Amino acid sequence: MVDPMTNRFFAGLVLAALALPAFVLPAAAATYAVDPAKSTVAFAGTHAGEAFTGAFGAWQAEIAFDPADLAGSSLKVSFDPASASTGNAMYDGTLPQADWFNVKEFPAATFTSTRIEAGADGAYVATGTLTIRDVAKEISFPFTLTPLGQAPVVAKASFTLDRLAFNLGAKSDPKAEWVSREITITLEVTASPKG
């Protein structure tokens, strides 16, 4: 015959074991839905000494972020190079071609974060793999989020890329005599928590 005290002891252990995951498993970082009408992925550089700007009209972002759980936070951005627009017919006709984005062979470019860390002055730093054409490279860039704890939040980032490192214009302008080697990427993303 089993002692009632023993029964109660084992029942307590089972209940504790069932409840334990709720205390030890960290909450998943909140996922965010982007408001495309209030968001931009833009680029800027110079051509023959004249400044130009442009933006990608088609892109998607998957965002999971919790300032208290940066290890569980992530960012993935996918954009369609064919949607790049500068407002200049010559530029817009050149960018999709084989020596630049080569959109027929590479219809998408992506950034996938591998880690997000705290940066200086309340900013954060995203590190991950940027893939353009057939080139994948690790990059890091700082970004800010405002206002934290409210919805929607606005994420902003600005950083430069070496276009030749991604084989953009590598044949037609390998010495950057026409198009600047450094291209500035500017992100402004408005998003709200899902659910």
N, C-alpha and C positions, 0 to 999 in steps of 0.2 A: 504494500500500500504506500502511495506517494504522499509525503507530508504536505499539507496545504501550504505551509510556509515556502516549501520548495517550489510548488506550482506558482505561487505569487512572484517568487524571485525570478523564475524563468520567463514568466509573462512580462515582467518589467523589463527584462533584458531585450525581449523581442520588440516591445514598444519603443524602447530607446534606440534600437538598431534601425527601426523604420523611420524614426524621427530624425536620426543623425544626418542624412543627406541634406535635409533642409537647412542645417546649420553649417555644414562644412563645404557645401558646393557653392562657389561664388555665383552671384547673379550674372546673367549674360549682359554684355554691353548693349545699350539701347540701339536699335536700328533706326535709321532716319530715311525719310522720303524727301527727295529733292524737288524743289519748285523750279521747273525749267524756265518759267517766265521771268524769274528773278535771279537767274544763275548764268554765268558765262565761263567758257574756257577760251581764252584769247591768247594771241601771240603777236610779237612785234619784232621788227628788225629794220635793216636799211637795205636799199637796193640802189646802186650807183650813187650812194651818198644821201639818198632821199629816204626819210622814214616811212615805214608802212606798218599797218596794223591789220589784224584779221581775227577771225573767231571760227570755232567749229560749231556748226549748226545742229549736228546730231551726235549725242553722247549720252552715256548712262553712268551712274555712280551707285555703288553699294557701300553704305557707310554704317559702321557699328562703332559707337564711341561712348566711353565712360571715363571721365577724368580720374575717377578713383580706381579704375581697372584698365590702365593703358595696355597691359599685356593681353587683355581680351578685346582690345579695340582693333579695328581694321578698316582699310579703305581700298576699294577697287574701282577704277575708272576705265571705261572703254569708250573710245571715240572713233568716228568714221572719218578717215582722212579726206574722203571725197567731198565731205561737207565743209571743208575749209573755204572760207570766203573772205576776200580783202576789199571787195568793191572795185577792184582793178581787173578788167577783162584779161589782160595779158598774164598777170600773176595767177588768176584763178584758172586759166587754161593750162598753165605750166605746172602747178603744184600736183595735179593727179598723175602726171606723166612718169615714165619709167625711171628717170634719173632722180625724181623727187620722191613723192609718196608711193608711186607705183601701185595705185589702188587696185589694178586688175589682179595683181598677185597677192597684195597685202591689204585686204579690205577693212582691217581693224587695227588699231593701236591700243595698247593697254598699259595701265600702271597698277600693280598689285603690291600692296604694302607687306613687308615682312616684320616690321615693328614700328610702333609709335611711342615716342618718348617725350618727357617734359623738356622744354627748351628754356631759353632765357626770357626774362620779363613777362612771364605768364604765357608764352607761346609754346607750341609743340613742334616736334620734328618727326616727319614721316620719312621712313626709309623703305625702299622696295625696288622692284624691277620694272623698268620702263622698256617696253618693246615697241619699236617702230621699224617698219619693214621687216628685215630678217635679222635685226640687231637687238639684243637684250642687254641692258646695262643697269647696274645698281645706281640709284640716285638717292639723294636726301634733300629735303626742302623744309623750311620752317613754315608754319601756318598759325593763324590766330582764329579763335572762336569767340563770338560775342552775340548776345549775352549768354553766358553759361547759366544753366538752371532755368532758362525761359525758352519759350518757343515762339517763332522759329529762331534758329541760330544761323549766323552768317559766318562761313569759313572763308578766309582770305589767304592767298599765298602768291608770291611772286619770286621767280627764280630764273636762271639762265641755263640754256642747253647749248652744247656744241653740235651744230647740225651735221658737221662732217663726221662726228663720232657715230652718227646713225645713218651714214651714207646718203644724206640728203643733199643733192646737187654735187655729189662727189666727182662726177665726170665732167659736167658742164662748167663747174666753178670750183675746182679743187683748191684753189689758193684764196678763195673768198675775195676775189677782185670785184665781184659784182654784188653778191648778197652777203651780208654780214655773217661771220662764222657763228657768233653768239646770237641766239634767238631768245627773247624774254617771254616766258610763259606766265600768264596771270590767271589765277582762278578766283572766282567769287561765287560761292555756292550757298544758297539759302535752303535750309532743310528743317523739317519738323519730325519729332519722334513718331514712329508708326504706331497705330493702335489707339 
